[in-house]
Amino acid sequence: MIRTRQLLTLTAGLAAMVFAAQSGMSAATAHTTAPTVKPAVATAAAKPNIVFVLTDDMSTNLLPYMPEVHKLQSQGTSFSDFVVSNSLCCPSRSSIYTGEYPHNTGVLSNTAGPNGGFKAFHDNGLEKDTFAAALKAKGYRTAMMGKYLNGYDPKSTVDGQQPYVPQGWSQWDVVGNGYPEYDYKLAHNHKMEPHGDKNKDYLTDVLSEKGQSFIKKSAAANKPFMLEVALFTPHGPSTPARRDKKDFPGLKAPQGPAFDKLPTNAPPWLARQIPLTQSEKTAIDKKFRKRAQSLQAVDKMLGKLRQSLTSAHVADNTYVVFSSDNGFHLGEYRLKAGKQTAFDTDVRVPLVIAGPGVAAGRTSHAQVSNIDLAPTFEKIGGAAVSSKVDGHSMLPLLDGGSDAGWRTANLIEHRHAKPAHDDPDNHGTESVSPPNYHAMRTNSYTYVEYDSGAKEYYDLSTDPDELHNIAGQLTRARLAKLHDALTGLKNCHGDGCWSAGHP
């Protein structure tokens, strides 16, 4: 059924919501009729629970199509400057699990090898350093559902296990290749569950049911729990549930100031991009529409998980976290579908947190990063945060307190990826992988250094769309200061990353 009423509502509010998504304004501000619910404070006797919903390749311009996320925003805190340490699935997820930058996890790409994929994560012994391992040691029931790390295959034998279940997880419901959403095999702990192409097999819905069941059973057992549901959507092919395939008829991709436009003084790899053809623009519109459609099941799942928390009488003592592993460009800067750049389209992603004591309807402008999720979860559960962790707990930012004193700069790392048939993010067709770079993003600028020596500097206060590279206009002294600050970040470890983040 085509959701005509929903489409009309979204169309009427689209401009306001896109502005809210890009500026960090909460949905409560963009939709003045959204209810404001003051979260209840957890009792001291019970450890808080955590439900973490992680999308794949979700850009901020898709927020207007997710009413349950809007509701979460109105009841929690949104972060306007949440950036990822690497705009690529496996490196980013490795940082999320451990709280470490890619140069410390050693996971710099998706593909198997000494520096990439599940194999590098496993071989580097990082499974013992995840927030799941820390929370399980504190008595939590922990569940991982959906997408783990690129290269993980439930059918493979690892350390004598098939399917392999990493330490730290009480329940394991993970798929290797779940991008098509149908016809997959799911590892349920150490057993395989085959799924076909019927409506009931749609992966996001299956994960939703499993997540609801986990919440119910954990609450009944009177055990604190941590549930991560990591989706494969809206990553391509962006397969929507069949019930959603006709949603948003005629929807087109946003064409903001950066659409089909090169920045002035673009670096060589980007300067080679030619204007988009009409057929490419039409394909971009279709992709955006499918991405919005595929997220409808995710949004519905978020609502059902939260309802399960209420039904189990644990909603008041549960943190609900919604985010993405990286962003996505779709026509901006003459780039078709992809990520991996240092532009905000690719590195700045949604982060919304609601829960006990969290300020409702608030937007924080603190420079937070995906490396901050693991220590936040560990602090919630009363676990000690390892000295190896580069990130910082965000709990002080969640009670409505000031952003003052938080880090002022975040590191972004990128390793060029060559076309690989087994890498869903780099088939060498539409996606362009830039040369190696390190970047530093603050609330006022983005500074990029490529291994080749090329540089970019975008003044976000005057050029929020990042269309004017003024690195060539900076003084030698200013460039030297930026270089030293970026060098400090890209070489930092543990607690040293906090001080390096205050250049």
C-alpha positions in Angstrom: 0.0 0.0 0.0 1.4 3.4 -1.0 1.7 5.6 2.1 0.1 8.7 0.5 -0.6 10.4 3.8 2.9 9.7 5.1 4.4 11.1 1.8 2.3 14.3 2.0 3.4 14.8 5.6 7.0 14.2 4.8 6.9 16.5 1.7 5.4 19.3 3.8 8.0 19.0 6.5 11.0 18.0 4.3 12.7 21.3 4.2 12.5 21.7 7.9 13.7 18.2 8.6 16.6 18.3 6.2 17.7 21.5 7.8 17.3 19.8 11.2 19.3 16.8 10.0 22.1 18.9 8.6 22.3 21.5 11.3 21.9 19.1 14.2 18.5 20.5 15.2 16.4 17.9 17.0 13.2 16.6 15.5 11.3 18.2 18.4 12.5 21.6 17.1 11.8 20.8 13.4 8.3 19.4 14.2 6.9 21.7 16.9 4.0 19.2 17.5 6.4 16.4 18.5 5.8 15.4 22.1 8.5 16.1 24.7 8.8 13.2 27.2 11.0 13.6 30.2 12.9 10.3 30.6 12.6 8.6 34.0 15.7 8.1 36.1 16.9 4.5 36.7 16.9 3.1 40.1 20.3 2.8 41.7 19.8 -0.9 42.3 19.5 -2.0 38.6 22.2 -1.7 36.0 20.9 0.2 33.0 20.3 -1.8 29.8 21.5 -0.7 26.3 19.8 -1.2 22.9 22.0 -0.1 20.1 20.6 0.1 16.5 23.3 0.6 13.9 22.4 1.3 10.2 24.8 0.8 7.3 25.7 3.7 5.0 23.0 6.0 6.4 23.4 9.6 5.4 21.8 12.4 7.4 19.5 13.4 4.6 17.5 10.2 5.1 16.4 11.2 8.6 13.2 12.9 7.4 11.8 9.5 6.4 12.1 7.9 9.8 9.3 9.0 12.2 10.4 6.6 15.0 13.8 8.2 15.0 12.1 11.6 15.2 10.3 10.4 18.3 13.6 9.2 19.7 15.1 12.6 19.1 12.2 14.4 20.9 12.8 12.1 23.9 16.6 12.1 23.9 19.7 14.0 22.8 21.0 14.3 19.2 24.6 15.0 18.3 25.1 17.4 15.4 28.8 16.7 15.0 29.1 13.0 15.4 31.8 11.8 13.0 33.3 8.4 12.2 37.0 7.6 12.4 36.9 6.0 8.9 34.1 6.2 6.4 34.1 2.5 5.5 32.2 -0.3 7.1 34.8 -2.6 8.7 37.2 0.0 10.0 34.4 2.0 11.4 32.7 -1.0 13.1 36.1 -2.0 14.6 36.4 1.4 16.2 32.8 1.2 17.5 33.5 -2.2 19.1 36.8 -1.2 20.7 36.8 2.6 21.1 40.1 2.7 19.2 41.1 4.6 16.1 41.9 2.5 13.0 45.7 3.1 13.3 45.4 1.3 16.7 43.0 -1.5 15.8 45.0 -2.2 12.6 41.7 -2.6 10.7 42.0 -0.2 7.7 40.0 -1.9 5.0 37.1 -4.3 4.4 39.0 -7.1 2.6 40.8 -9.9 4.4 44.5 -9.4 4.9 46.9 -8.1 7.6 45.1 -4.7 7.7 41.5 -5.6 6.8 38.3 -7.3 7.5 37.2 -9.7 10.2 40.4 -11.6 9.8 42.5 -8.6 10.9 40.2 -7.9 13.8 40.3 -11.5 15.0 44.1 -12.0 14.4 44.8 -8.8 16.3 43.1 -10.2 19.3 40.5 -7.4 19.4 37.5 -9.6 20.3 38.6 -9.6 24.0 38.7 -5.8 23.9 35.1 -5.1 22.8 32.4 -3.4 24.9 30.6 -6.7 24.7 33.4 -8.6 26.5 33.6 -5.8 29.1 29.8 -5.8 29.8 29.5 -9.6 29.8 32.2 -9.7 32.5 30.0 -7.4 34.6 27.0 -9.8 34.4 25.3 -8.5 31.3 23.5 -10.6 28.8 24.9 -9.5 25.4 23.4 -10.0 22.0 24.8 -9.3 18.5 22.3 -9.4 15.7 22.7 -8.8 12.0 26.0 -7.6 10.4 29.2 -8.2 12.2 32.4 -7.4 10.3 33.2 -7.7 6.6 34.7 -11.1 5.8 32.9 -12.9 8.7 31.3 -16.0 7.2 29.0 -18.2 9.4 29.8 -21.2 7.1 33.6 -20.9 7.8 35.4 -22.7 10.7 37.4 -20.4 13.0 39.2 -21.6 16.0 37.5 -25.0 15.6 34.0 -23.4 15.7 31.5 -23.4 12.9 29.7 -21.1 13.1 32.2 -19.1 15.0 30.9 -17.0 17.9 33.4 -14.4 19.3 33.9 -14.1 23.0 31.8 -11.5 24.8 28.4 -12.4 23.2 25.7 -14.3 25.1 23.5 -14.6 22.0 24.7 -14.5 18.4 22.4 -14.0 15.4 24.6 -13.0 12.6 24.6 -13.1 8.8 27.5 -13.0 6.5 26.0 -11.6 3.3 22.7 -10.1 4.3 22.6 -7.2 1.7 19.9 -8.9 -0.5 17.7 -9.3 2.7 16.4 -12.6 1.4 17.9 -16.1 0.8 20.6 -16.1 3.5 21.9 -18.3 6.3 21.9 -16.9 9.8 24.2 -18.2 12.5 22.1 -18.6 15.6 24.8 -19.2 18.2 26.6 -22.3 16.9 23.7 -23.5 14.6 22.8 -22.4 11.1 19.3 -21.1 10.3 18.5 -21.0 6.6 16.0 -18.4 5.3 14.4 -18.1 1.9 12.6 -15.5 -0.1 9.2 -15.3 1.6 8.0 -12.2 3.2 8.6 -13.6 6.7 12.3 -14.1 5.7 13.0 -10.4 5.2 16.2 -10.0 7.3 15.4 -6.7 9.1 12.0 -8.2 10.2 13.7 -11.4 11.4 16.2 -9.4 13.4 13.4 -7.3 14.9 11.6 -10.4 16.1 14.8 -11.8 17.6 15.6 -8.5 19.3 12.2 -8.3 20.8 12.5 -11.8 22.1 15.9 -11.1 23.6 14.6 -8.1 25.5 11.6 -10.1 26.8 13.7 -13.0 28.0 16.4 -10.8 29.5 13.9 -8.7 31.5 12.1 -11.9 32.7 15.5 -13.2 33.9 16.0 -10.0 35.8 19.4 -9.6 34.0 20.9 -6.4 32.6 21.3 -6.6 28.9 23.1 -5.1 25.9 21.5 -5.6 22.5 23.1 -4.5 19.3 21.1 -4.8 16.1 23.3 -4.0 13.1 21.4 -3.7 9.9 22.6 -4.1 6.3 20.4 -1.3 5.1 20.3 1.2 3.5 23.6 -0.2 2.0 23.2 -1.2 -1.6 21.3 -2.9 -3.2 19.0 -1.2 -0.6 16.4 -3.9 -0.7 13.1 -2.7 0.9 10.6 -5.0 2.4 8.0 -5.9 -0.2 5.3 -3.9 1.7 7.5 -0.8 1.3 8.5 -1.1 -2.4 5.9 1.5 -3.5 6.6 4.0 -0.8 7.5 7.6 -1.7 6.6 7.6 -5.4 8.5 10.2 -7.3 10.9 10.9 -4.5 14.1 12.4 -5.8 17.5 12.8 -4.2 18.3 16.1 -2.6 20.3 18.4 -4.9 22.0 20.8 -2.5 24.8 23.3 -3.3 27.4 20.5 -3.6 25.4 18.4 -6.0 27.3 17.8 -9.3 29.8 20.5 -8.4 33.5 20.4 -7.8 35.1 22.4 -5.0 37.4 25.1 -6.0 41.0 23.9 -6.0 39.9 20.3 -5.7 42.6 17.7 -5.1 43.7 15.9 -8.2 41.7 12.7 -7.6 38.5 14.7 -7.3 39.3 17.3 -10.0 39.2 14.4 -12.6 35.4 13.8 -12.0 33.3 14.9 -14.9 29.7 16.3 -14.7 27.0 13.8 -14.0 24.9 12.8 -17.0 21.1 12.9 -17.0 20.9 9.1 -16.9 23.3 9.2 -13.9 21.1 11.7 -12.1 18.0 9.5 -12.8 19.9 6.5 -11.3 20.8 8.6 -8.3 17.1 9.5 -7.7 16.2 5.8 -7.9 18.9 4.9 -5.5 17.8 7.5 -3.0 14.2 6.4 -3.2 15.2 2.8 -2.6 17.4 3.8 0.4 14.4 5.6 1.9 12.2 2.6 1.3 14.6 0.2 2.8 14.8 2.2 6.0 11.1 1.9 6.6 11.5 -1.6 8.1 14.4 -0.3 10.2 12.3 2.5 11.6 9.4 0.1 12.3 11.9 -2.2 14.1 13.1 0.7 16.3 9.5 1.4 17.4 8.9 -2.3 18.1 12.1 -2.7 20.2 11.1 0.4 22.2 7.6 -1.0 22.7 9.1 -4.3 23.9 11.1 -2.4 26.5 7.9 -0.7 27.7 6.0 -4.0 27.8 8.8 -5.6 29.8 8.8 -2.6 32.2 12.4 -1.8 31.6 12.1 1.2 29.3 12.9 3.7 32.1 16.2 2.0 32.7 17.3 1.5 29.1 19.5 3.6 26.9 18.4 3.5 23.3 21.1 4.5 20.8 20.6 5.0 17.1 23.4 5.6 14.6 25.2 4.6 11.4 28.7 3.1 10.7 29.3 5.8 8.0 27.6 8.3 5.8 27.2 8.3 2.0 27.4 10.7 -0.9 25.0 10.5 -3.8 25.8 13.0 -6.5 27.7 15.5 -4.3 31.0 16.7 -5.6 30.3 14.9 -8.9 30.6 11.6 -7.1 28.0 9.0 -7.7 27.2 6.4 -5.0 29.8 5.9 -2.3 31.7 7.1 0.8 35.4 7.1 2.0 35.9 10.8 1.5 36.5 13.3 4.3 33.5 15.4 3.3 30.7 15.7 5.9 28.4 13.7 3.6 30.5 10.6 4.4 31.9 11.2 7.9 29.1 13.0 9.8 26.3 10.6 10.7 23.2 10.6 12.9 23.6 9.8 16.6 20.6 9.9 18.9 20.6 8.7 22.5 17.6 8.5 24.9 17.6 6.9 28.3 17.7 7.4 32.1 18.5 11.0 32.9 19.2 11.9 29.2 18.1 15.4 28.4 15.0 15.3 26.1 14.8 17.2 22.8 18.3 18.5 23.2 21.1 18.9 20.6 24.7 18.6 21.6 27.3 20.2 19.4 30.3 18.4 21.0 32.9 16.9 18.7 32.0 13.2 19.4 33.2 10.2 17.4 32.4 6.5 17.0 35.4 5.8 19.2 33.3 7.2 22.1 30.6 4.6 21.9 32.5 1.7 23.5 33.7 3.7 26.6 30.1 5.1 27.0 28.6 1.6 27.0 31.2 0.4 29.4 30.7 3.3 31.8 26.9 2.7 31.7 27.5 -0.9 32.7 30.0 -0.1 35.4 32.9 -1.7 33.6 36.4 -0.3 33.7 37.5 1.4 30.5 40.9 0.1 29.3 43.8 2.4 29.0 44.1 1.3 25.4 40.8 3.0 24.5 41.2 6.2 22.5 37.6 7.4 23.0 35.9 9.0 25.9 32.6 8.3 27.7 29.8 10.6 26.5 27.8 10.2 29.7 28.7 13.7 30.9 27.1 15.1 27.7 23.8 13.3 28.2 22.3 15.0 31.2 22.0 18.4 29.6 25.4 19.6 30.8 27.7 21.9 28.9 29.8 20.7 25.9 32.6 22.9 27.2 35.8 20.9 28.0 35.0 18.2 25.4 37.6 17.5 22.7 37.6 20.0 19.8 39.0 17.9 17.0 38.3 14.4 15.6 40.6 12.2 13.5 39.5 10.6 10.2 41.7 8.0 8.5 41.5 6.5 5.1 43.5 3.8 3.3 42.9 3.6 -0.5 41.0 0.5 -1.5 41.7 -1.2 -4.8 38.7 -2.7 -6.7 38.0 -6.1 -5.2 35.2 -8.6 -6.1 34.6 -9.5 -2.5 34.3 -5.9 -1.2 30.7 -4.7 -1.4 31.9 -1.1 -1.1 34.6 -1.1 -3.8 33.7 -2.9 -7.0 35.4 -0.3 -9.1 32.2 0.9 -10.8 30.4 3.8 -9.2 32.3 4.1 -6.0 35.6 6.1 -6.0 38.2 5.4 -3.3 40.4 8.5 -2.7 44.2 8.2 -2.2 45.4 7.6 1.3 44.7 10.6 3.7 44.4 11.7 7.2 41.9 14.4 8.2 41.0 16.5 11.2 37.5 17.8 11.7 36.5 20.5 14.2 33.3 22.5 14.5 34.9 25.2 12.4 37.0 23.5 9.7 38.0 20.3 8.0 41.7 19.8 7.2 42.9 17.0 5.0 46.5 15.8 4.2 47.0 13.2 1.4 50.1 11.0 1.3 50.8 12.7 -2.1 51.2 16.1 -0.4 47.9 17.5 -1.6 45.9 19.4 1.1 42.3 20.5 1.7 41.0 23.1 4.1 37.3 24.0 4.3 36.1 26.8 6.6 32.8 25.3 7.9 31.7 28.6 9.5 31.6 30.3 6.1 31.5 27.3 3.7 29.4 24.6 5.4 28.9 22.8 2.0 32.7 22.4 1.7 32.9 23.9 -1.8 36.0 26.1 -1.4 39.4 24.5 -0.7 41.4 27.4 0.7 44.4 25.4 1.9 46.5 27.3 -0.6 45.6 30.6 1.0 46.7 29.7 4.5 50.0 31.0 5.9 53.0 28.7 6.2 52.7 29.1 10.0 49.0 28.1 10.0 49.7 25.1 7.8 52.5 24.0 10.1 50.3 24.3 13.2 47.6 22.2 11.4 50.1 19.6 10.4 51.4 19.2 13.9 47.9 18.9 15.3 47.0 16.3 12.8 50.2 14.4 13.3 49.5 14.3 17.0 46.1 12.7 16.4 47.2 10.2 13.8 49.9 8.9 16.1 48.0 9.0 19.4 47.2 6.0 21.6 44.8 5.6 24.6 44.6 8.6 26.9 47.0 10.6 24.7 44.2 10.8 22.1 42.1 13.0 24.5 44.9 15.6 24.8 45.6 15.3 21.0 42.0 16.1 20.4 42.5 19.5 22.0 44.8 21.2 19.4 
